[in-house]
Structures are given as C-alpha cells and as structure tokens.
Amino acid sequence: MEDKMMFIWVFSGIFCGIGLIFLMVAWIIAAAVADKKKNCTSKAVGTVTDLVRSTADFDRSNHMRGYHPVVQYTTAKGETVSVTSPVETNPPKYHVGETVHVRYDPHKPEKFYIDGDNTINIVKTVFFCVGLGLVVLGLLVGILVFIFA
C-alpha cells in the first residue's frame, strides 16, 4: 500500500511540476509581449514581401514547419526596414503582397510586431491553460489521496 501511495504522490508532483513549467513559459511570453508593446510605439504600414519557411529540424517531413512573414516598412525617419517576424504559423497567416499595419520601436526599428496579430497571445493562453490544468490535476489527486488514504 505504501508503494502505491508513493507512486500517487510522485505522479501528483510530476503533474504539478510540469504544470508550473508551462505556467512559467506563459509568463515569459506575456512579459516579452508586454515589453514589445511598451517599446513599439511608432506606427507604419508595411508589406509582406516574403514567407520564410521555418528551419526547425524536429520534423524532417516539412509538413509541420511554419512560415514567418518578412515585412518591409518605412520608418518615420524615412529608413526602409525589412524584418522577418519571429511568429510562425502553418498555414501562413499572411500572403506575399499583403498590406499590414506594424508597430515598431523608434530606437530599434527592426523590433516590431504586426498590429492586431494575436497568434502569440493564443500560444500564451494555451500554455497557461495547459499549465493551470496540470497543476490543478496534480493538486486534486494529491488532496484526494490525502483525504481518502
């Protein structure tokens, strides 16, 4: 019986630990997004000039690799900037030639985000929900074992 209890406690701890890792990733994403929104105060109209395929090597079949839009825009100082977005989607969310509204950092014009693109917020929400669910499941199992043991 003690071995069974130990297994359940370990199981509960592992679920809580993995859940906390997911919650930390969600927090890191949220902090990065908040930092970008704080610093990217200038607006510009850009054009998607290319779609760059992800170079991730975890899937050799190519069907899981995503696309990063390359956006070109002109800053308020007249400087033309062409930057690849770090946000990856599959299928591609944007098409070559599409006009997008961007916000960029006036001090570092290559730091930007596409206004209205909520892809990264969806990723953050998924990490948060999965993490919270795993922590709740781990705690629930631990509490139930404690009560009924």
BALOBA-1460 file (C-alpha; in Angstrom, 3 decimals):
// residues 149
<rec num="1" residu="m" x="0.000" y="0.000" z="0.000"/>
<rec num="2" residu="e" x="2.858" y="2.405" z="0.768"/>
<rec num="3" residu="d" x="4.354" y="1.851" z="-2.685"/>
<rec num="4" residu="k" x="1.008" y="2.736" z="-4.242"/>
<rec num="5" residu="m" x="0.762" y="5.906" z="-2.135"/>
<rec num="6" residu="m" x="4.305" y="6.917" z="-3.047"/>
<rec num="7" residu="f" x="3.521" y="6.404" z="-6.736"/>
<rec num="8" residu="i" x="0.442" y="8.616" z="-6.462"/>
<rec num="9" residu="w" x="2.388" y="11.351" z="-4.627"/>
<rec num="10" residu="v" x="5.147" y="11.226" z="-7.254"/>
<rec num="11" residu="f" x="2.521" y="11.282" z="-10.017"/>
<rec num="12" residu="s" x="0.904" y="14.314" z="-8.379"/>
<rec num="13" residu="g" x="4.261" y="16.069" z="-8.008"/>
<rec num="14" residu="i" x="5.244" y="15.422" z="-11.618"/>
<rec num="15" residu="f" x="1.958" y="16.851" z="-12.898"/>
<rec num="16" residu="c" x="2.358" y="19.938" z="-10.693"/>
<rec num="17" residu="g" x="5.989" y="20.366" z="-11.787"/>
<rec num="18" residu="i" x="5.217" y="20.115" z="-15.491"/>
<rec num="19" residu="g" x="2.248" y="22.442" z="-14.987"/>
<rec num="20" residu="l" x="4.489" y="25.011" z="-13.298"/>
<rec num="21" residu="i" x="6.911" y="24.843" z="-16.245"/>
<rec num="22" residu="f" x="4.029" y="25.561" z="-18.640"/>
<rec num="23" residu="l" x="2.890" y="28.459" z="-16.441"/>
<rec num="24" residu="m" x="6.444" y="29.880" z="-16.414"/>
<rec num="25" residu="v" x="6.585" y="29.721" z="-20.221"/>
<rec num="26" residu="a" x="3.235" y="31.547" z="-20.394"/>
<rec num="27" residu="w" x="4.592" y="34.195" z="-18.009"/>
<rec num="28" residu="i" x="7.778" y="34.628" z="-20.084"/>
<rec num="29" residu="i" x="5.719" y="35.038" z="-23.270"/>
<rec num="30" residu="a" x="3.439" y="37.563" z="-21.528"/>
<rec num="31" residu="a" x="6.449" y="39.568" z="-20.288"/>
<rec num="32" residu="a" x="8.025" y="39.588" z="-23.773"/>
<rec num="33" residu="v" x="4.748" y="40.742" z="-25.369"/>
<rec num="34" residu="a" x="4.291" y="43.474" z="-22.738"/>
<rec num="35" residu="d" x="7.869" y="44.670" z="-23.306"/>
<rec num="36" residu="k" x="7.367" y="44.781" z="-27.063"/>
<rec num="37" residu="k" x="4.079" y="46.684" z="-26.732"/>
<rec num="38" residu="k" x="5.705" y="49.157" z="-24.331"/>
<rec num="39" residu="n" x="8.648" y="49.869" z="-26.658"/>
<rec num="40" residu="c" x="6.990" y="49.639" z="-30.072"/>
<rec num="41" residu="t" x="5.213" y="52.983" z="-30.093"/>
<rec num="42" residu="s" x="5.669" y="54.108" z="-33.705"/>
<rec num="43" residu="k" x="3.261" y="53.069" z="-36.438"/>
<rec num="44" residu="a" x="3.872" y="52.230" z="-40.080"/>
<rec num="45" residu="v" x="2.155" y="50.500" z="-42.957"/>
<rec num="46" residu="g" x="4.148" y="47.542" z="-44.209"/>
<rec num="47" residu="t" x="4.022" y="44.957" z="-46.944"/>
<rec num="48" residu="v" x="4.646" y="41.233" z="-46.636"/>
<rec num="49" residu="t" x="7.478" y="40.692" z="-49.118"/>
<rec num="50" residu="d" x="8.215" y="37.015" z="-48.490"/>
<rec num="51" residu="l" x="7.299" y="33.979" z="-46.437"/>
<rec num="52" residu="v" x="10.284" y="32.225" z="-44.887"/>
<rec num="53" residu="r" x="9.913" y="28.549" z="-44.030"/>
<rec num="54" residu="s" x="10.959" y="27.566" z="-40.515"/>
<rec num="55" residu="t" x="14.347" y="25.940" z="-40.211"/>
<rec num="56" residu="a" x="13.279" y="23.783" z="-37.265"/>
<rec num="57" residu="d" x="14.817" y="20.368" z="-37.694"/>
<rec num="58" residu="f" x="12.462" y="18.402" z="-35.441"/>
<rec num="59" residu="d" x="10.268" y="17.345" z="-38.343"/>
<rec num="60" residu="r" x="12.040" y="16.270" z="-41.483"/>
<rec num="61" residu="s" x="8.800" y="15.846" z="-43.456"/>
<rec num="62" residu="n" x="8.285" y="19.624" z="-43.891"/>
<rec num="63" residu="h" x="4.507" y="19.480" z="-43.371"/>
<rec num="64" residu="m" x="4.839" y="20.649" z="-39.753"/>
<rec num="65" residu="r" x="7.171" y="23.568" z="-40.475"/>
<rec num="66" residu="g" x="5.644" y="27.008" z="-40.233"/>
<rec num="67" residu="y" x="6.059" y="30.246" z="-42.117"/>
<rec num="68" residu="h" x="7.446" y="33.567" z="-40.909"/>
<rec num="69" residu="p" x="6.304" y="36.666" z="-42.819"/>
<rec num="70" residu="v" x="9.023" y="39.077" z="-43.949"/>
<rec num="71" residu="v" x="7.641" y="42.583" z="-43.545"/>
<rec num="72" residu="q" x="9.034" y="45.705" z="-45.157"/>
<rec num="73" residu="y" x="8.083" y="49.147" z="-43.898"/>
<rec num="74" residu="t" x="9.396" y="52.703" z="-43.852"/>
<rec num="75" residu="t" x="10.062" y="54.412" z="-40.519"/>
<rec num="76" residu="a" x="9.175" y="57.996" z="-39.661"/>
<rec num="77" residu="k" x="12.843" y="58.877" z="-40.376"/>
<rec num="78" residu="g" x="12.496" y="57.523" z="-43.931"/>
<rec num="79" residu="e" x="14.520" y="54.387" z="-43.263"/>
<rec num="80" residu="t" x="13.307" y="51.256" z="-45.087"/>
<rec num="81" residu="v" x="13.326" y="48.198" z="-42.842"/>
<rec num="82" residu="s" x="12.811" y="44.586" z="-43.886"/>
<rec num="83" residu="v" x="12.412" y="42.185" z="-40.972"/>
<rec num="84" residu="t" x="11.353" y="38.564" z="-40.544"/>
<rec num="85" residu="s" x="8.671" y="38.123" z="-37.905"/>
<rec num="86" residu="p" x="9.506" y="35.684" z="-35.106"/>
<rec num="87" residu="v" x="5.887" y="34.486" z="-35.111"/>
<rec num="88" residu="e" x="5.409" y="31.272" z="-37.078"/>
<rec num="89" residu="t" x="2.138" y="29.881" z="-38.429"/>
<rec num="90" residu="n" x="1.147" y="26.932" z="-40.573"/>
<rec num="91" residu="p" x="-0.662" y="27.527" z="-42.871"/>
<rec num="92" residu="p" x="0.759" y="31.011" z="-43.419"/>
<rec num="93" residu="k" x="-1.384" y="33.734" z="-41.872"/>
<rec num="94" residu="y" x="-0.233" y="36.350" z="-44.395"/>
<rec num="95" residu="h" x="0.341" y="36.330" z="-48.130"/>
<rec num="96" residu="v" x="3.111" y="37.943" z="-50.164"/>
<rec num="97" residu="g" x="1.991" y="41.423" z="-51.198"/>
<rec num="98" residu="e" x="-0.446" y="41.797" z="-48.307"/>
<rec num="99" residu="t" x="-0.511" y="45.162" z="-46.533"/>
<rec num="100" residu="v" x="-0.142" y="45.035" z="-42.738"/>
<rec num="101" residu="h" x="-0.072" y="47.676" z="-40.011"/>
<rec num="102" residu="v" x="3.017" y="47.425" z="-37.834"/>
<rec num="103" residu="r" x="4.209" y="48.997" z="-34.628"/>
<rec num="104" residu="y" x="7.945" y="49.346" z="-34.246"/>
<rec num="105" residu="d" x="10.461" y="50.597" z="-31.707"/>
<rec num="106" residu="p" x="11.651" y="54.044" z="-32.890"/>
<rec num="107" residu="h" x="15.078" y="53.387" z="-31.321"/>
<rec num="108" residu="k" x="15.390" y="49.871" z="-32.809"/>
<rec num="109" residu="p" x="13.220" y="49.868" z="-35.965"/>
<rec num="110" residu="e" x="13.890" y="46.144" z="-36.576"/>
<rec num="111" residu="k" x="11.965" y="45.361" z="-33.366"/>
<rec num="112" residu="f" x="8.316" y="45.251" z="-34.426"/>
<rec num="113" residu="y" x="5.022" y="43.428" z="-34.293"/>
<rec num="114" residu="i" x="2.076" y="43.261" z="-36.645"/>
<rec num="115" residu="d" x="-0.769" y="45.238" z="-35.141"/>
<rec num="116" residu="g" x="-3.802" y="43.054" z="-34.469"/>
<rec num="117" residu="d" x="-1.949" y="39.734" z="-34.837"/>
<rec num="118" residu="n" x="-2.991" y="37.695" z="-31.808"/>
<rec num="119" residu="t" x="-1.088" y="34.488" z="-32.656"/>
<rec num="120" residu="i" x="1.379" y="34.865" z="-29.786"/>
<rec num="121" residu="n" x="-1.477" y="35.576" z="-27.349"/>
<rec num="122" residu="i" x="-3.146" y="32.327" z="-28.401"/>
<rec num="123" residu="v" x="0.111" y="30.448" z="-27.748"/>
<rec num="124" residu="k" x="0.413" y="32.145" z="-24.342"/>
<rec num="125" residu="t" x="-3.183" y="31.244" z="-23.469"/>
<rec num="126" residu="v" x="-2.666" y="27.602" z="-24.457"/>
<rec num="127" residu="f" x="0.467" y="27.340" z="-22.293"/>
<rec num="128" residu="f" x="-1.368" y="28.999" z="-19.392"/>
<rec num="129" residu="c" x="-4.444" y="26.770" z="-19.642"/>
<rec num="130" residu="v" x="-2.444" y="23.547" z="-20.002"/>
<rec num="131" residu="g" x="-0.181" y="24.560" z="-17.107"/>
<rec num="132" residu="l" x="-3.076" y="25.505" z="-14.869"/>
<rec num="133" residu="g" x="-4.901" y="22.286" z="-15.746"/>
<rec num="134" residu="l" x="-1.866" y="20.145" z="-14.912"/>
<rec num="135" residu="v" x="-1.288" y="21.945" z="-11.590"/>
<rec num="136" residu="v" x="-4.970" y="21.607" z="-10.649"/>
<rec num="137" residu="l" x="-4.979" y="17.924" z="-11.638"/>
<rec num="138" residu="g" x="-1.806" y="17.257" z="-9.647"/>
<rec num="139" residu="l" x="-3.114" y="19.077" z="-6.593"/>
<rec num="140" residu="l" x="-6.529" y="17.429" z="-6.855"/>
<rec num="141" residu="v" x="-5.002" y="13.946" z="-6.985"/>
<rec num="142" residu="g" x="-2.710" y="14.776" z="-4.055"/>
<rec num="143" residu="i" x="-5.575" y="16.183" z="-1.957"/>
<rec num="144" residu="l" x="-7.877" y="13.260" z="-2.735"/>
<rec num="145" residu="v" x="-5.151" y="10.776" z="-1.795"/>
<rec num="146" residu="f" x="-4.506" y="12.664" z="1.436"/>
<rec num="147" residu="i" x="-8.233" y="12.711" z="2.340"/>
<rec num="148" residu="f" x="-9.075" y="9.119" z="1.451"/>
<rec num="149" residu="a" x="-5.819" y="7.414" z="2.451"/>
